[in-house]
């Protein structure tokens, strides 16, 4: 692990050195290169948007099976007393014609999660309250591995403890997984139940419509690659057993498992018709903690991608490039543009550059906002408030990414340097209104 960290540090240092040299000796060449690369990035996401729209607007029928195999629902839970009752009520209301077992995986809760889970376990034969033994490293991956060890159906489906899937969400996932070849599972769609609570939750909801649905649908349409979402996701037991279970050190366990499933040649079809509803952070503090954890998890994946062989072959190439585009190249463009803007404002550094930089900035804004509108059009979620929020998201919500990335990177490097396991930071729950 220490060797991989040094590889990353040296690679990043070399990159910064080359950047400084390029600035000193040929600023125009650097600007031309970054401009061309940024345009390619915009083109790629524009193509994904169009492909995603095509996929969403094409009517796809969910097949009806003669036989529905058994499914285990796994619900990791740690101090979920505020939400777990509503969640389990939604689970027992699921309409599934096959064998369905529901496991509440209680990870050493100290609130009233025990009492609520026991009440449902006593009332329903297929609800099981499982107390997960303490262990390290703490987190969702370890809990899911334990849940897999005490269950045995053909498929398992993961739901977070604040989720309320629609009645036919599961049957749609299974129907797709059973009727396509070389499938490792299936991925549903996550919608925001508290969208109208605050401006922040509304922005998160629109973000999910774009990047968790429209872009997912676009990648599936073009490349037949899908990504697990951490909840409302179905996985074939034989596949997870072949892979040796979850990586207990992966915070973004869904993204990490996606790479290994794809690496083995399995597909993860996207099923937008399968919907679950979940809570999203209503305050900036909770949001920053949640997204810092997500980004640290993705930095772990970027590290593996750059330091382990095999991540740039076959269909895994799409996922690996996506990780680098979002968590390396995109962040570089943001930082570069900020530095350039500040130096220009302070009149510290100035160069006449004939390429239309202002036009490119406008183009980036137009592409981003068009993606937000396209997602809402496909989901029929247009409203005057959503239109206004979409117009301002580029200048507000989207700009948080740079701060989050730097914050996460500092925490990640600090943990690696001190040989500490990055802890699981639980998202604060609240009672649904």
C-alpha positions as a Markdown table, in Angstrom:
| # | Residue | x | y | z |
|---|---|---|---|---|
| 1 | Unk | 0.0 | 0.0 | 0.0 |
| 2 | Unk | 2.9 | 2.3 | 0.9 |
| 3 | Unk | 4.5 | 1.7 | -2.5 |
| 4 | Unk | 1.3 | 2.5 | -4.4 |
| 5 | Unk | 1.0 | 5.8 | -2.4 |
| 6 | Unk | 4.5 | 6.8 | -3.4 |
| 7 | Unk | 3.8 | 6.0 | -7.1 |
| 8 | Unk | 0.8 | 8.3 | -6.9 |
| 9 | Unk | 2.7 | 11.1 | -5.2 |
| 10 | Unk | 5.6 | 10.8 | -7.6 |
| 11 | Unk | 3.2 | 10.8 | -10.6 |
| 12 | Unk | 1.4 | 13.8 | -9.4 |
| 13 | Unk | 4.7 | 15.7 | -8.6 |
| 14 | Unk | 5.9 | 14.9 | -12.1 |
| 15 | Unk | 2.7 | 16.2 | -13.6 |
| 16 | Unk | 3.0 | 19.4 | -11.7 |
| 17 | Unk | 6.6 | 19.8 | -12.7 |
| 18 | Unk | 5.8 | 19.3 | -16.4 |
| 19 | Unk | 3.0 | 21.8 | -16.0 |
| 20 | Unk | 5.3 | 24.5 | -14.6 |
| 21 | Unk | 7.9 | 23.9 | -17.3 |
| 22 | Unk | 5.2 | 24.2 | -19.9 |
| 23 | Unk | 4.0 | 27.4 | -18.4 |
| 24 | Unk | 7.5 | 28.9 | -18.4 |
| 25 | Unk | 8.5 | 27.9 | -21.9 |
| 26 | Unk | 5.4 | 27.7 | -23.9 |
| 27 | Unk | 2.2 | 29.0 | -22.4 |
| 28 | Unk | 0.4 | 29.2 | -25.7 |
| 29 | Unk | 1.0 | 25.5 | -26.4 |
| 30 | Unk | -0.3 | 24.6 | -22.9 |
| 31 | Unk | -3.4 | 26.7 | -23.5 |
| 32 | Unk | -4.0 | 25.1 | -26.9 |
| 33 | Unk | -3.6 | 21.6 | -25.4 |
| 34 | Unk | -5.9 | 22.2 | -22.5 |
| 35 | Unk | -8.5 | 23.9 | -24.7 |
| 36 | Unk | -8.5 | 20.9 | -27.1 |
| 37 | Unk | -8.7 | 18.4 | -24.3 |
| 38 | Unk | -11.5 | 20.3 | -22.6 |
| 39 | Unk | -13.5 | 20.4 | -25.9 |
| 40 | Unk | -13.1 | 16.7 | -26.3 |
| 41 | Unk | -14.4 | 16.3 | -22.7 |
| 42 | Unk | -17.4 | 18.5 | -23.5 |
| 43 | Unk | -18.1 | 16.5 | -26.7 |
| 44 | Unk | -17.9 | 13.2 | -24.8 |
| 45 | Unk | -20.5 | 14.3 | -22.3 |
| 46 | Unk | -22.7 | 15.8 | -25.0 |
| 47 | Unk | -22.7 | 12.4 | -26.8 |
| 48 | Unk | -23.5 | 10.6 | -23.5 |
| 49 | Unk | -26.4 | 13.0 | -23.0 |
| 50 | Unk | -27.8 | 12.4 | -26.4 |
| 51 | Unk | -27.4 | 8.6 | -26.1 |
| 52 | Unk | -29.0 | 8.8 | -22.6 |
| 53 | Unk | -32.0 | 10.7 | -24.0 |
| 54 | Unk | -32.4 | 8.2 | -26.8 |
| 55 | Unk | -32.3 | 5.3 | -24.3 |
| 56 | Unk | -34.8 | 7.0 | -21.9 |
| 57 | Unk | -37.2 | 8.0 | -24.6 |
| 58 | Unk | -37.2 | 4.5 | -26.2 |
| 59 | Unk | -40.0 | 2.4 | -24.9 |
| 60 | Unk | -38.6 | -0.8 | -23.3 |
| 61 | Unk | -40.9 | -3.5 | -22.0 |
| 62 | Unk | -40.0 | -5.4 | -18.8 |
| 63 | Unk | -40.3 | -9.1 | -19.7 |
| 64 | Unk | -42.6 | -11.3 | -17.6 |
| 65 | Unk | -40.8 | -14.5 | -16.4 |
| 66 | Unk | -42.3 | -17.9 | -15.9 |
| 67 | Unk | -40.2 | -18.4 | -12.8 |
| 68 | Unk | -38.7 | -15.8 | -10.5 |
| 69 | Unk | -35.6 | -17.0 | -8.6 |
| 70 | Unk | -35.0 | -16.4 | -4.9 |
| 71 | Unk | -33.7 | -13.0 | -3.8 |
| 72 | Unk | -32.1 | -11.8 | -0.5 |
| 73 | Unk | -32.6 | -8.2 | 0.4 |
| 74 | Unk | -29.6 | -6.9 | 2.5 |
| 75 | Unk | -30.1 | -3.7 | 4.5 |
| 76 | Unk | -27.0 | -2.5 | 6.4 |
| 77 | Unk | -28.1 | -0.6 | 9.4 |
| 78 | Unk | -26.2 | 1.4 | 12.1 |
| 79 | Unk | -28.3 | 3.6 | 14.4 |
| 80 | Unk | -31.1 | 3.9 | 11.9 |
| 81 | Unk | -34.0 | 4.1 | 14.4 |
| 82 | Unk | -35.2 | 7.4 | 12.8 |
| 83 | Unk | -35.9 | 5.8 | 9.4 |
| 84 | Unk | -35.8 | 2.0 | 9.7 |
| 85 | Unk | -39.5 | 1.5 | 10.4 |
| 86 | Unk | -40.5 | 3.2 | 7.1 |
| 87 | Unk | -37.8 | 1.3 | 5.3 |
| 88 | Unk | -38.9 | -2.1 | 6.4 |
| 89 | Unk | -42.5 | -1.3 | 5.8 |
| 90 | Unk | -41.6 | -0.5 | 2.2 |
| 91 | Unk | -39.6 | -3.8 | 2.0 |
| 92 | Unk | -42.4 | -6.0 | 3.2 |
| 93 | Unk | -44.8 | -4.3 | 0.7 |
| 94 | Unk | -42.6 | -5.3 | -2.3 |
| 95 | Unk | -44.6 | -7.4 | -4.8 |
| 96 | Unk | -42.3 | -10.2 | -5.8 |
| 97 | Unk | -43.6 | -13.6 | -7.0 |
| 98 | Unk | -40.5 | -15.6 | -6.0 |
| 99 | Unk | -38.8 | -16.4 | -2.7 |
| 100 | Unk | -37.9 | -13.2 | -0.9 |
| 101 | Unk | -35.9 | -12.9 | 2.3 |
| 102 | Unk | -35.2 | -9.6 | 4.0 |
| 103 | Unk | -32.2 | -9.2 | 6.2 |
| 104 | Unk | -31.7 | -6.2 | 8.5 |
| 105 | Unk | -28.0 | -6.3 | 9.1 |
| 106 | Unk | -27.7 | -4.4 | 12.4 |
| 107 | Unk | -24.2 | -3.1 | 12.8 |
| 108 | Unk | -23.9 | -2.6 | 16.6 |
| 109 | Unk | -26.6 | 0.0 | 16.8 |
| 110 | Unk | -27.0 | 1.8 | 20.1 |
| 111 | Unk | -30.4 | 3.4 | 19.5 |
| 112 | Unk | -33.8 | 1.7 | 19.1 |
| 113 | Unk | -33.0 | 0.0 | 15.8 |
| 114 | Unk | -32.9 | -3.3 | 17.7 |
| 115 | Unk | -36.5 | -3.0 | 19.0 |
| 116 | Unk | -37.9 | -1.9 | 15.6 |
| 117 | Unk | -36.1 | -4.7 | 13.7 |
| 118 | Unk | -37.2 | -7.3 | 16.3 |
| 119 | Unk | -40.8 | -6.2 | 16.0 |
| 120 | Unk | -40.8 | -6.8 | 12.2 |
| 121 | Unk | -38.9 | -10.0 | 12.5 |
| 122 | Unk | -41.5 | -11.4 | 14.9 |
| 123 | Unk | -44.4 | -10.2 | 12.6 |
| 124 | Unk | -43.1 | -11.4 | 9.2 |
| 125 | Unk | -41.5 | -14.8 | 8.6 |
| 126 | Unk | -39.3 | -13.5 | 5.8 |
| 127 | Unk | -37.8 | -10.6 | 7.8 |
| 128 | Unk | -34.6 | -11.4 | 9.7 |
| 129 | Unk | -32.9 | -9.2 | 12.3 |
| 130 | Unk | -29.2 | -10.1 | 12.1 |
| 131 | Unk | -26.8 | -8.7 | 14.6 |
| 132 | Unk | -23.5 | -8.3 | 12.9 |
| 133 | Unk | -20.5 | -9.1 | 15.1 |
| 134 | Unk | -18.1 | -6.2 | 15.7 |
| 135 | Unk | -15.0 | -6.1 | 13.5 |
| 136 | Unk | -12.6 | -4.0 | 11.5 |
| 137 | Unk | -12.5 | -2.3 | 9.2 |
| 138 | Unk | -15.8 | -0.7 | 10.0 |
| 139 | Unk | -18.2 | 0.1 | 7.2 |
| 140 | Unk | -20.8 | -1.1 | 4.7 |
| 141 | Unk | -18.5 | -3.6 | 2.9 |
| 142 | Unk | -17.8 | -5.7 | 6.0 |
| 143 | Unk | -21.5 | -5.7 | 6.9 |
| 144 | Unk | -22.5 | -6.8 | 3.4 |
| 145 | Unk | -19.9 | -9.6 | 3.5 |
| 146 | Unk | -21.4 | -10.9 | 6.7 |
| 147 | Unk | -24.9 | -10.7 | 5.2 |
| 148 | Unk | -23.7 | -12.8 | 2.2 |
| 149 | Unk | -22.3 | -15.4 | 4.6 |
| 150 | Unk | -25.7 | -16.0 | 6.3 |
| 151 | Unk | -27.9 | -15.9 | 3.2 |
| 152 | Unk | -28.1 | -18.2 | 0.2 |
| 153 | Unk | -30.5 | -17.2 | -2.6 |
| 154 | Unk | -29.5 | -16.8 | -6.3 |
| 155 | Unk | -29.5 | -13.0 | -6.1 |
| 156 | Unk | -29.1 | -10.4 | -3.5 |
| 157 | Unk | -30.3 | -6.8 | -3.6 |
| 158 | Unk | -28.8 | -4.0 | -1.5 |
| 159 | Unk | -30.9 | -1.2 | -0.1 |
| 160 | Unk | -29.7 | 1.6 | 2.2 |
| 161 | Unk | -31.5 | 2.0 | 5.5 |
| 162 | Unk | -33.3 | 5.1 | 4.4 |
| 163 | Unk | -34.7 | 3.6 | 1.1 |
| 164 | Unk | -38.3 | 3.1 | 0.1 |
| 165 | Unk | -38.4 | 1.1 | -3.1 |
| 166 | Unk | -41.5 | 1.0 | -5.2 |
| 167 | Unk | -43.6 | -2.2 | -5.1 |
| 168 | Unk | -42.4 | -3.5 | -8.4 |
| 169 | Unk | -38.8 | -2.3 | -8.3 |
| 170 | Unk | -37.3 | -5.7 | -7.5 |
| 171 | Unk | -39.2 | -7.7 | -10.0 |
| 172 | Unk | -38.0 | -5.4 | -12.8 |
| 173 | Unk | -34.4 | -5.8 | -11.8 |
| 174 | Unk | -34.7 | -9.6 | -11.7 |
| 175 | Unk | -36.6 | -9.7 | -15.0 |
| 176 | Unk | -33.8 | -7.9 | -16.8 |
| 177 | Unk | -31.0 | -9.9 | -15.1 |
| 178 | Unk | -32.7 | -13.2 | -16.0 |
| 179 | Unk | -33.3 | -12.4 | -19.7 |
| 180 | Unk | -29.9 | -11.0 | -20.8 |
| 181 | Unk | -26.7 | -12.9 | -21.4 |
| 182 | Unk | -23.5 | -12.7 | -19.2 |
| 183 | Unk | -25.2 | -10.5 | -16.6 |
| 184 | Unk | -23.7 | -10.0 | -13.2 |
| 185 | Unk | -26.8 | -8.1 | -11.9 |
| 186 | Unk | -28.9 | -5.1 | -12.6 |
| 187 | Unk | -29.0 | -1.4 | -11.6 |
| 188 | Unk | -32.1 | 0.6 | -10.7 |
| 189 | Unk | -32.7 | 4.3 | -10.3 |
| 190 | Unk | -32.5 | 6.3 | -7.1 |
| 191 | Unk | -34.9 | 9.3 | -6.7 |
| 192 | Unk | -34.9 | 11.9 | -4.0 |
| 193 | Unk | -37.9 | 11.7 | -1.6 |
| 194 | Unk | -37.2 | 15.1 | 0.1 |
| 195 | Unk | -36.5 | 17.1 | -3.2 |
| 196 | Unk | -38.6 | 20.1 | -2.2 |
| 197 | Unk | -37.1 | 20.4 | 1.3 |
| 198 | Unk | -34.3 | 22.8 | 0.5 |
| 199 | Unk | -32.4 | 24.3 | -2.4 |
| 200 | Unk | -29.7 | 21.8 | -1.7 |
| 201 | Unk | -31.9 | 18.8 | -1.9 |
| 202 | Unk | -33.4 | 20.1 | -5.2 |
| 203 | Unk | -30.0 | 20.4 | -6.7 |
| 204 | Unk | -29.0 | 16.9 | -5.5 |
| 205 | Unk | -32.2 | 15.5 | -7.1 |
| 206 | Unk | -31.4 | 17.2 | -10.4 |
| 207 | Unk | -27.8 | 16.0 | -10.2 |
| 208 | Unk | -29.0 | 12.4 | -9.8 |
| 209 | Unk | -31.3 | 12.7 | -12.7 |
| 210 | Unk | -28.3 | 13.7 | -14.9 |
| 211 | Unk | -25.3 | 11.7 | -13.6 |
| 212 | Unk | -27.0 | 8.7 | -11.9 |
| 213 | Unk | -29.6 | 8.2 | -14.7 |
| 214 | Unk | -29.1 | 10.0 | -17.9 |
| 215 | Unk | -25.3 | 9.4 | -18.1 |
| 216 | Unk | -25.7 | 5.9 | -16.9 |
| 217 | Unk | -28.3 | 5.2 | -19.6 |
| 218 | Unk | -26.0 | 6.8 | -22.2 |
| 219 | Unk | -23.0 | 4.6 | -21.2 |
| 220 | Unk | -25.2 | 1.5 | -21.4 |
| 221 | Unk | -26.6 | 2.6 | -24.8 |
| 222 | Unk | -23.2 | 3.2 | -26.3 |
| 223 | Unk | -20.8 | 0.8 | -24.5 |
| 224 | Unk | -23.0 | -1.7 | -22.6 |
| 225 | Unk | -21.4 | -0.7 | -19.3 |
| 226 | Unk | -23.3 | 0.0 | -16.1 |
| 227 | Unk | -22.3 | 1.1 | -12.6 |
| 228 | Unk | -23.7 | -0.1 | -9.3 |
| 229 | Unk | -25.2 | 2.6 | -7.3 |
| 230 | Unk | -24.9 | 1.3 | -3.7 |
| 231 | Unk | -28.6 | 0.9 | -3.3 |
| 232 | Unk | -31.4 | -0.6 | -5.5 |
| 233 | Unk | -28.8 | -2.8 | -7.0 |
| 234 | Unk | -29.1 | -6.5 | -7.8 |
| 235 | Unk | -26.1 | -8.8 | -7.9 |
| 236 | Unk | -25.9 | -12.5 | -8.8 |
| 237 | Unk | -24.5 | -14.5 | -5.8 |
| 238 | Unk | -22.3 | -16.7 | -8.0 |
| 239 | Unk | -20.6 | -13.5 | -9.3 |
| 240 | Unk | -19.8 | -12.0 | -5.9 |
| 241 | Unk | -18.5 | -15.4 | -4.7 |
| 242 | Unk | -16.3 | -15.7 | -7.8 |
| 243 | Unk | -14.9 | -12.2 | -6.9 |
| 244 | Unk | -14.3 | -13.2 | -3.3 |
| 245 | Unk | -16.9 | -10.8 | -1.8 |
| 246 | Unk | -16.6 | -7.0 | -1.2 |
| 247 | Unk | -13.3 | -5.2 | -0.6 |
| 248 | Unk | -13.6 | -4.3 | 3.1 |
| 249 | Unk | -11.3 | -1.3 | 2.6 |
| 250 | Unk | -13.4 | 0.2 | -0.2 |
| 251 | Unk | -15.6 | 3.1 | 1.1 |
| 252 | Unk | -17.2 | 3.4 | -2.4 |
| 253 | Unk | -17.9 | -0.3 | -2.4 |
| 254 | Unk | -20.4 | -0.1 | -5.2 |
| 255 | Unk | -17.9 | 1.6 | -7.6 |
| 256 | Unk | -15.1 | -0.8 | -6.6 |
| 257 | Unk | -17.3 | -3.8 | -7.1 |
| 258 | Unk | -18.4 | -2.4 | -10.5 |
| 259 | Unk | -14.8 | -2.5 | -11.8 |
| 260 | Unk | -14.2 | -6.1 | -10.7 |
| 261 | Unk | -17.5 | -7.3 | -12.1 |
| 262 | Unk | -16.8 | -5.6 | -15.4 |
| 263 | Unk | -13.2 | -6.9 | -15.4 |
| 264 | Unk | -14.5 | -10.5 | -15.3 |
| 265 | Unk | -16.6 | -9.8 | -18.4 |
| 266 | Unk | -20.0 | -9.5 | -16.8 |
| 267 | Unk | -22.6 | -6.9 | -17.7 |
| 268 | Unk | -24.6 | -4.6 | -15.4 |
| 269 | Unk | -27.7 | -3.4 | -17.3 |
| 270 | Unk | -29.4 | -0.2 | -16.3 |
| 271 | Unk | -33.1 | -0.5 | -15.4 |
| 272 | Unk | -34.5 | 3.1 | -15.0 |
| 273 | Unk | -38.0 | 1.7 | -14.5 |
| 274 | Unk | -36.9 | 0.2 | -11.1 |
| 275 | Unk | -37.2 | 3.1 | -8.7 |
| 276 | Unk | -36.3 | 3.5 | -5.0 |
| 277 | Unk | -36.7 | 6.7 | -3.0 |
| 278 | Unk | -34.1 | 7.9 | -0.5 |
| 279 | Unk | -33.3 | 10.8 | 1.7 |
| 280 | Unk | -30.6 | 13.3 | 0.7 |
| 281 | Unk | -28.7 | 15.8 | 3.0 |
| 282 | Unk | -30.7 | 18.9 | 3.8 |
| 283 | Unk | -27.8 | 20.9 | 5.3 |
| 284 | Unk | -24.5 | 21.8 | 3.8 |
| 285 | Unk | -22.5 | 20.3 | 6.7 |
| 286 | Unk | -24.1 | 16.8 | 6.2 |
| 287 | Unk | -23.7 | 17.1 | 2.5 |
| 288 | Unk | -20.0 | 17.9 | 2.7 |
| 289 | Unk | -19.3 | 15.0 | 5.1 |
| 290 | Unk | -21.2 | 12.6 | 2.8 |
| 291 | Unk | -19.5 | 13.7 | -0.4 |
| 292 | Unk | -16.1 | 13.7 | 1.2 |
| 293 | Unk | -16.6 | 10.1 | 2.0 |
| 294 | Unk | -17.7 | 9.4 | -1.5 |
| 295 | Unk | -14.7 | 11.2 | -3.0 |
| 296 | Unk | -12.3 | 9.4 | -0.7 |
| 297 | Unk | -13.8 | 6.1 | -1.9 |
| 298 | Unk | -13.3 | 7.1 | -5.5 |
| 299 | Unk | -9.7 | 8.2 | -4.9 |
| 300 | Unk | -9.1 | 4.7 | -3.6 |
| 301 | Unk | -10.4 | 3.4 | -6.9 |
| 302 | Unk | -8.3 | 5.9 | -8.9 |
| 303 | Unk | -5.3 | 4.7 | -7.0 |
| 304 | Unk | -6.0 | 1.1 | -7.8 |
| 305 | Unk | -6.7 | 2.0 | -11.5 |
| 306 | Unk | -3.3 | 3.7 | -11.8 |
| 307 | Unk | -1.2 | 1.3 | -9.9 |
| 308 | Unk | -2.6 | -2.2 | -10.6 |
| 309 | Unk | -2.6 | -3.9 | -14.1 |
| 310 | Unk | -5.6 | -4.7 | -16.1 |
| 311 | Unk | -7.8 | -1.6 | -15.6 |
| 312 | Unk | -7.4 | -0.3 | -19.1 |
| 313 | Unk | -8.5 | -3.4 | -21.1 |
| 314 | Unk | -11.8 | -4.3 | -22.7 |
| 315 | Unk | -15.0 | -2.8 | -21.3 |
| 316 | Unk | -13.2 | -1.9 | -18.1 |
| 317 | Unk | -11.5 | 0.8 | -20.2 |
| 318 | Unk | -14.7 | 2.9 | -20.2 |
| 319 | Unk | -15.0 | 2.8 | -16.4 |
| 320 | Unk | -11.3 | 3.6 | -15.9 |
| 321 | Unk | -11.4 | 6.5 | -18.3 |
| 322 | Unk | -14.5 | 7.8 | -16.6 |
| 323 | Unk | -12.8 | 7.7 | -13.2 |
| 324 | Unk | -9.8 | 9.6 | -14.6 |
| 325 | Unk | -12.0 | 12.1 | -16.4 |
| 326 | Unk | -14.0 | 13.0 | -13.3 |
| 327 | Unk | -11.5 | 12.8 | -10.6 |
| 328 | Unk | -8.2 | 13.8 | -12.3 |
| 329 | Unk | -8.7 | 15.7 | -15.6 |
| 330 | Unk | -11.9 | 17.5 | -14.7 |
| 331 | Unk | -10.5 | 18.7 | -11.4 |
| 332 | Unk | -7.3 | 19.8 | -13.2 |
| 333 | Unk | -9.4 | 22.0 | -15.6 |
| 334 | Unk | -11.2 | 23.6 | -12.6 |
| 335 | Unk | -8.1 | 24.4 | -10.8 |
| 336 | Unk | -6.3 | 25.6 | -13.9 |
| 337 | Unk | -9.3 | 27.9 | -14.8 |
| 338 | Unk | -9.4 | 29.3 | -11.2 |
| 339 | Unk | -5.7 | 30.1 | -11.1 |
| 340 | Unk | -5.8 | 31.7 | -14.6 |
| 341 | Unk | -8.9 | 33.8 | -13.6 |
| 342 | Unk | -7.3 | 35.0 | -10.3 |
| 343 | Unk | -4.0 | 35.9 | -11.9 |
| 344 | Unk | -5.8 | 37.8 | -14.6 |
| 345 | Unk | -7.9 | 39.7 | -12.1 |
| 346 | Unk | -4.9 | 40.6 | -10.1 |
| 347 | Unk | -3.0 | 41.6 | -13.2 |
| 348 | Unk | -0.2 | 39.3 | -12.2 |
| 349 | Unk | 0.0 | 37.3 | -15.4 |
| 350 | Unk | -1.5 | 38.1 | -18.8 |
| 351 | Unk | -1.1 | 36.7 | -22.2 |
| 352 | Unk | -2.8 | 37.5 | -25.5 |
| 353 | Unk | -4.4 | 34.4 | -26.7 |
| 354 | Unk | -6.3 | 34.3 | -29.9 |
| 355 | Unk | -8.4 | 31.2 | -29.2 |
| 356 | Unk | -11.9 | 32.0 | -28.0 |
| 357 | Unk | -11.5 | 31.2 | -24.3 |
| 358 | Unk | -14.6 | 33.1 | -23.3 |
| 359 | Unk | -16.6 | 31.3 | -25.9 |
| 360 | Unk | -15.4 | 27.9 | -24.4 |
| 361 | Unk | -16.5 | 29.0 | -21.0 |
| 362 | Unk | -19.9 | 29.9 | -22.3 |
| 363 | Unk | -20.0 | 26.5 | -24.1 |
| 364 | Unk | -19.2 | 24.6 | -20.9 |
| 365 | Unk | -22.0 | 26.4 | -19.1 |
| 366 | Unk | -24.4 | 25.7 | -22.0 |
| 367 | Unk | -23.5 | 22.0 | -22.1 |
| 368 | Unk | -23.9 | 21.6 | -18.4 |
| 369 | Unk | -27.2 | 23.4 | -18.2 |
| 370 | Unk | -28.5 | 21.5 | -21.3 |
| 371 | Unk | -27.7 | 18.3 | -19.5 |
| 372 | Unk | -29.8 | 19.4 | -16.6 |
| 373 | Unk | -32.7 | 20.3 | -18.8 |
| 374 | Unk | -32.4 | 17.1 | -20.9 |
| 375 | Unk | -32.6 | 15.0 | -17.7 |
| 376 | Unk | -35.7 | 16.8 | -16.5 |
| 377 | Unk | -37.3 | 16.5 | -19.9 |
| 378 | Unk | -36.8 | 12.7 | -19.9 |
| 379 | Unk | -38.1 | 12.4 | -16.3 |
| 380 | Unk | -40.9 | 15.0 | -16.8 |
| 381 | Unk | -39.8 | 16.9 | -13.7 |
| 382 | Unk | -39.8 | 20.4 | -15.3 |
| 383 | Unk | -41.1 | 23.2 | -13.1 |
| 384 | Unk | -40.4 | 26.9 | -12.8 |
| 385 | Unk | -38.4 | 26.3 | -9.6 |
| 386 | Unk | -36.3 | 23.5 | -11.2 |
| 387 | Unk | -35.6 | 25.6 | -14.3 |
| 388 | Unk | -34.3 | 28.5 | -12.1 |
| 389 | Unk | -32.2 | 26.1 | -10.0 |
| 390 | Unk | -30.8 | 24.5 | -13.2 |
| 391 | Unk | -29.7 | 28.0 | -14.5 |
| 392 | Unk | -27.7 | 28.8 | -11.3 |
| 393 | Unk | -26.3 | 25.3 | -10.5 |
| 394 | Unk | -23.2 | 25.8 | -12.5 |
| 395 | Unk | -22.2 | 28.8 | -10.5 |
| 396 | Unk | -23.2 | 27.4 | -7.1 |
| 397 | Unk | -23.6 | 23.6 | -6.6 |
| 398 | Unk | -21.1 | 22.6 | -9.3 |
| 399 | Unk | -18.4 | 24.8 | -7.8 |
| 400 | Unk | -18.4 | 22.8 | -4.6 |
| 401 | Unk | -16.6 | 20.0 | -6.3 |
| 402 | Unk | -13.2 | 21.7 | -6.2 |
| 403 | Unk | -13.4 | 22.3 | -2.4 |
| 404 | Unk | -14.7 | 18.7 | -1.8 |
| 405 | Unk | -11.9 | 17.3 | -4.0 |
| 406 | Unk | -9.1 | 19.1 | -2.2 |
| 407 | Unk | -10.6 | 18.3 | 1.2 |
| 408 | Unk | -11.0 | 14.6 | 0.4 |
| 409 | Unk | -7.5 | 14.4 | -1.2 |
| 410 | Unk | -5.9 | 15.9 | 2.0 |
| 411 | Unk | -7.7 | 13.5 | 4.2 |
| 412 | Unk | -6.9 | 10.6 | 2.0 |
| 413 | Unk | -3.2 | 11.3 | 1.7 |
| 414 | Unk | -3.0 | 12.0 | 5.5 |
| 415 | Unk | -4.6 | 8.6 | 6.2 |
| 416 | Unk | -2.3 | 6.8 | 3.9 |
| 417 | Unk | 0.8 | 8.5 | 5.3 |
| 418 | Unk | -0.2 | 7.6 | 8.9 |
| 419 | Unk | -1.2 | 4.1 | 7.7 |
| 420 | Unk | -4.8 | 4.6 | 9.0 |
| 421 | Unk | -7.9 | 2.9 | 7.7 |
| 422 | Unk | -10.3 | 5.5 | 6.3 |
| 423 | Unk | -13.3 | 5.3 | 8.5 |
| 424 | Unk | -17.0 | 5.0 | 7.5 |
| 425 | Unk | -18.8 | 8.4 | 8.0 |
| 426 | Unk | -22.5 | 7.7 | 8.5 |
| 427 | Unk | -24.9 | 10.1 | 6.8 |
| 428 | Unk | -27.3 | 11.8 | 9.3 |
| 429 | Unk | -30.9 | 10.6 | 8.9 |
| 430 | Unk | -34.1 | 12.5 | 9.7 |
| 431 | Unk | -37.8 | 11.6 | 10.1 |
| 432 | Unk | -39.7 | 11.9 | 6.8 |
| 433 | Unk | -42.4 | 14.5 | 6.8 |
